[in-house]
Amino acid sequence: MEITYYGHACFLINIHGKAILFDPFIGPNKLAAHIEIDAIQPDFILLSHGHQDHIADVERIAKHTGAQLIASHELVEYFKNNGLTNVHPMNHGGRIQFEFGELKMVNAVHSSSLPDGSYGGNPAGFVIKSADQAFYYAGDTALHLDMQLIAEDYNIDFAFLPIGNNFTMDIRDAIKAANFVQTEKIIGMHYDTFPYIEIDHDAVKKIAEKENKALLLMKIGEKVNI
């Protein structure tokens, strides 16, 4: 899989010719000012919850590319009212086969509201299983025991986990989360974008190394293959 990082919690993942974009927050992110939004060409857009720092560029990218939006029922209804038509609503526990593979919507412990103050549905994470790999995108979440259930159904190769603390897990809880889903590879997200979630990169890497976890902190715009 080829993974491109666009800052905060936004990743583009290419799986056997299909591109999946998670939680697009690029335009308002000063750290991602060098990213050309209209050059991003996803086939699908997945949203974990309704906060502005996860949905800011949804309409722009979806209308430009025709990408299918996959999100909770409440988020889909919000974006349908804003003109999007290529949508697929889901909710926790749903396990659907898409062109890129199997997608399961799983629990996240956070909050969710939309920019207009309306209810944004329950926050969620996602597990994606392709023909040869499976990964967990946790979304914004605290540590919770439901993560252990993921390992019962999937062999997780790597996990996107928030490590910025304050609004989500910190690195110590992210390591526990990785243990719960039984993976040794963590791709960090939801850090450095705002003062509240700035981290010491060297310190978190040392903590991960001590716990025998491979922690990847990608640069914005960087591509990696896993």
N, C-alpha and C positions, 0 to 999 in steps of 0.2 A: 504494500500500500504506500502511495505517496501522500505525505502530509505537508500542508503549507499552513504556516501560522500567520494570522492577521492581527494578532494582539488580543489581550484580555482573555476571553473564552472562545474566540472565533478561530475555527480551523476549517480548511478545505481538505477533504479526504477523497482520493481517487481510488475506487475499488472496481477493478476489471472494466474500466472504461466509463464508469459512472462517477460523477463528482457530487459530493455531499458537503454542504456548507452548514456549520453549526453556529448559531447565536451571533449573527453579524452585527458587530458594533465597531465600525471602522471610521466613518466620517467624523464623529465627535471625539474620537480618541486621538489626542495630540501625539501620542507615541507612534501612531500609525499614519502620520501625515504623508508619508512617502508612498503609501499604497494607492494604486489606481483602482478605485472601486469598480468602475465599469469594465475593467479587464477581467474581473472574476466571473467565471462562467459555470455556475453549478447547475446540475440537473435536479437537485433536491435541496431544500432548506429545512433544517430541523431546529426547532426552538425548545429550549428547556423551560422557560417561563417568560413572564411578560415585562420584566423590568427593562427600562430604557437601554441599559448597558448590555442588553442581549438581543434587542430587536430594532435598533436604530436604523439599520439599512435594509430591512426586509423588503419594504415596498419598492425601493429603488432597484434592488438587485432582481427581485422577482418579476417586476414589470419589464425590466431590460432583457432578461434571459428566458422568461417563461418557466422558470424552475417551479417544481411542485413544492408547496409548503406542507410540512408535516408537523403537527403540534397538537396540543390539547384542544378539545372542542371549543373552549372559550376563546383561545387565541385565534383559532381558525375563523370563528364568527366575527371577531374584531377585524381581522384583515379582509374578510369577505365584504364587510361593510365599507372598507377602504378600497375596494375595487379588485381584489385578487379573486381569481376563479379556479385556478389549478391548485386545489387544496385536498388534504386528507386528514380529517380529524381523528384523534386517538385519545385514549386515557390509560391510566395505570393498569398494567396486566395485559394490555393488548400485545399480540405477537403476530405480526403481519409480514408476508413475503413481498418484498419489492424487487426491482431489477438488480439492485446491488447486493441483495441477500436478505436475511431475516432481521427484522427490527422488533425489539421489545421495549416498551415504555415501562420504566421502573420508578420506584419511589425516590423522592429527594425531600430533605427536610430544610425548608427555606420559607420564603414568602413570595407572593406573586401578585402584582397589580400592573395595570396598563398606564401609559402616559396620561390618559384622561382621568385617571383615578378609579376606573372601573375594575371589577374583579377579573383577574388574569388566569383563573383556573389553578389547579394544584401544580406546584413545581414538579419537574420530572427529570429523570436521567434516561439514558438510552443504552441498550446493548445491541450491537450489530454483529451478526455472524455471517461472514462471506463463505465462499467455497473452501478457503484455506486458513482463515484467521477469524478471531473474535476479539472485540474490544468493548470497553465500558467507558461511556462519556457520562460523568457523574452530574453535570450541571452544577448549579450553585447548591451546595448542601453542607449540612453538618454530618458528622459521623453518625451512622445508624446501623442497627443490627440487621436490617433487611438486606444489606449488602451481602451478607453471608449466603443468602438464597441464590444469588447470581452464580456462585461457584458450583451449585448443585446442578445447574442446567447448562453451563457454558465453561469451556476451557479458555479463560481470558488471557490473551497474549500481552496486552498492555492496557493501561487505563489513563484517561484524561481526568485528573483530579485537581480541584481547587486547593491552593496552598497559601493564599494571601492572608488568612486569619481575619478577624474582626467581623466580617459578614458571612464567612464560610469556615471550613476546616483550615487548620494550619498544617504544617508539614508533619507534625507528630501524628495527628489524626489521619492525615492522608496515608501515612505508612500503615496505620491500622486498617484503613480502608483497603489498601492493596493486599494486606494479609487476608482480609475477609473475602475478597474476590479471587484470591490466590494467584496474584501476578507479581513478578519481580520488576516490571517496567512501569514507571510512572512518567507521564508527560504533564508537567505542571501548567496550571492555568489560573486565571483570576488573581493576578498579583501585579504590583507596580503601577497599575493604571491610575490610581488615586493615592493620595498620601496615606489614607487609612490602611491600605493594603500593600504598601511598599515592604519589600523583604530584603534580607541580607543573603545574596545568592551563595556566597561561600559557606555561610553558616548552614543553610538548608541542605546544600550538597553534602556537607560533612555529616549531618544527621542522617541523611538517606544512606550514605556510604556505610555508616556505622551499623545500620540495620540491613545491610546487604541488598539495598534497592538501587536500581539503575534509574536515576532521576534525570530527565531531560528538560532543560529550560531553553526553549527555542527562541531565537531572535525573530523579531517581527519581519515577515517577508521570507524567512528561511524555509527551505524544503528539505524533508528527510524521507528516506524510504525505510520502512519497517517490514 
